[in-house]
């Protein structure tokens, strides 16, 4: 069995992404790792080279401004990595995601067990979304609970929408033209977790990230002001309810967490719920059932 990891990124340090920790967290179960690096000015590429692992192969890219509408650039970059892998399995990790070392044995065993089981297209991971700091997580429907992070190396599989999961298409032409919506992949759920740190970074860097990210969806509204980082991000702007996290973090994050240079005080009174979402949240707390949750996959029993 051969496993290929892949990611895409650009100017990750500029916006405070833990990209080096992200890559290192999956290297132990990968035979190769493809880093699709958009032209960067913050030393991102050099830092990836400095990891010094012969498994890592860098593909240099230029981000096409024409693909910014709707976040298409993210899917395009993910597909470059996906089509470059040579393994039986492709392990996708984004630059704000880290895998816990405790979960690697389960992940590896799942790939071994289902290597020849063509009924399984991939594996579904649980998500822990850290918000504000490393001690609070978002657990409501505002945050997706699971997503595909390992898929079979199959030429008919492509990144879906803005790199939100993956789907199967009859041809590359059908995918590129939008003639097909694609078929959801059949996946096995794992207990393995993705530690998602998108909203757990320095609020000044995060504010710049949010503005830049939004410009990839609405380029006509972007201006030079969108790229300034002079203000601090308000974590409560993305909060309805946060829950305490008392577990351990991936070992590769130890130094990053120790260097936290901002304070966050969770104020539950600032949470914003619509009446409908409040009702659904209360039902989920009692039953564990997230009614109407969007699922870009089909579960295999």
Secondary structure as the mmCIF struct_conf table of DSSP 4:
data_model
#
loop_
_struct_conf.conf_type_id
_struct_conf.id
_struct_conf.beg_label_comp_id
_struct_conf.beg_label_asym_id
_struct_conf.beg_label_seq_id
_struct_conf.end_label_comp_id
_struct_conf.end_label_asym_id
_struct_conf.end_label_seq_id
STRN STRN1 UNK A 3 UNK A 9
BEND BEND1 UNK A 10 UNK A 11
TURN_TY1_P TURN_TY1_P1 UNK A 12 UNK A 12
HELX_RH_3T_P HELX_RH_3T_P1 UNK A 13 UNK A 15
TURN_TY1_P TURN_TY1_P2 UNK A 16 UNK A 16
HELX_RH_AL_P HELX_RH_AL_P1 UNK A 19 UNK A 27
TURN_TY1_P TURN_TY1_P3 UNK A 28 UNK A 29
BEND BEND2 UNK A 31 UNK A 31
STRN STRN2 UNK A 32 UNK A 38
BEND BEND3 UNK A 41 UNK A 43
HELX_RH_AL_P HELX_RH_AL_P2 UNK A 44 UNK A 50
TURN_TY1_P TURN_TY1_P4 UNK A 51 UNK A 51
TURN_TY1_P TURN_TY1_P5 UNK A 54 UNK A 55
STRN STRN3 UNK A 56 UNK A 61
HELX_RH_3T_P HELX_RH_3T_P2 UNK A 65 UNK A 67
HELX_RH_3T_P HELX_RH_3T_P3 UNK A 69 UNK A 71
HELX_RH_AL_P HELX_RH_AL_P3 UNK A 72 UNK A 84
BEND BEND4 UNK A 87 UNK A 88
STRN STRN4 UNK A 89 UNK A 92
TURN_TY1_P TURN_TY1_P6 UNK A 95 UNK A 96
STRN STRN5 UNK A 97 UNK A 99
HELX_RH_3T_P HELX_RH_3T_P4 UNK A 101 UNK A 103
HELX_RH_AL_P HELX_RH_AL_P4 UNK A 104 UNK A 113
TURN_TY1_P TURN_TY1_P7 UNK A 114 UNK A 116
TURN_TY1_P TURN_TY1_P8 UNK A 118 UNK A 119
STRN STRN6 UNK A 122 UNK A 131
BEND BEND5 UNK A 132 UNK A 133
TURN_TY1_P TURN_TY1_P9 UNK A 134 UNK A 135
STRN STRN7 UNK A 136 UNK A 138
BEND BEND6 UNK A 140 UNK A 140
TURN_TY1_P TURN_TY1_P10 UNK A 141 UNK A 142
BEND BEND7 UNK A 143 UNK A 143
BEND BEND8 UNK A 145 UNK A 145
STRN STRN8 UNK A 146 UNK A 152
TURN_TY1_P TURN_TY1_P11 UNK A 155 UNK A 156
STRN STRN9 UNK A 157 UNK A 159
TURN_TY1_P TURN_TY1_P12 UNK A 161 UNK A 163
BEND BEND9 UNK A 164 UNK A 165
STRN STRN10 UNK A 166 UNK A 168
BEND BEND10 UNK A 170 UNK A 170
HELX_RH_AL_P HELX_RH_AL_P5 UNK A 172 UNK A 177
TURN_TY1_P TURN_TY1_P13 UNK A 178 UNK A 178
STRN STRN11 UNK A 183 UNK A 184
HELX_LH_PP_P HELX_LH_PP_P1 UNK A 185 UNK A 185
STRN STRN12 UNK A 186 UNK A 199
BEND BEND11 UNK A 200 UNK A 201
HELX_RH_AL_P HELX_RH_AL_P6 UNK A 203 UNK A 215
TURN_TY1_P TURN_TY1_P14 UNK A 216 UNK A 217
HELX_RH_3T_P HELX_RH_3T_P5 UNK A 219 UNK A 221
HELX_RH_3T_P HELX_RH_3T_P6 UNK A 224 UNK A 227
BEND BEND12 UNK A 231 UNK A 231
HELX_RH_3T_P HELX_RH_3T_P7 UNK A 235 UNK A 238
BEND BEND13 UNK A 240 UNK A 240
STRN STRN13 UNK A 242 UNK A 244
BEND BEND14 UNK A 247 UNK A 247
HELX_LH_PP_P HELX_LH_PP_P2 UNK A 248 UNK A 250
HELX_RH_3T_P HELX_RH_3T_P8 UNK A 251 UNK A 253
HELX_RH_AL_P HELX_RH_AL_P7 UNK A 254 UNK A 258
TURN_TY1_P TURN_TY1_P15 UNK A 259 UNK A 259
HELX_RH_3T_P HELX_RH_3T_P9 UNK A 268 UNK A 270
HELX_RH_AL_P HELX_RH_AL_P8 UNK A 275 UNK A 287
TURN_TY1_P TURN_TY1_P16 UNK A 291 UNK A 292
BEND BEND15 UNK A 296 UNK A 297
STRN STRN14 UNK A 298 UNK A 299
#
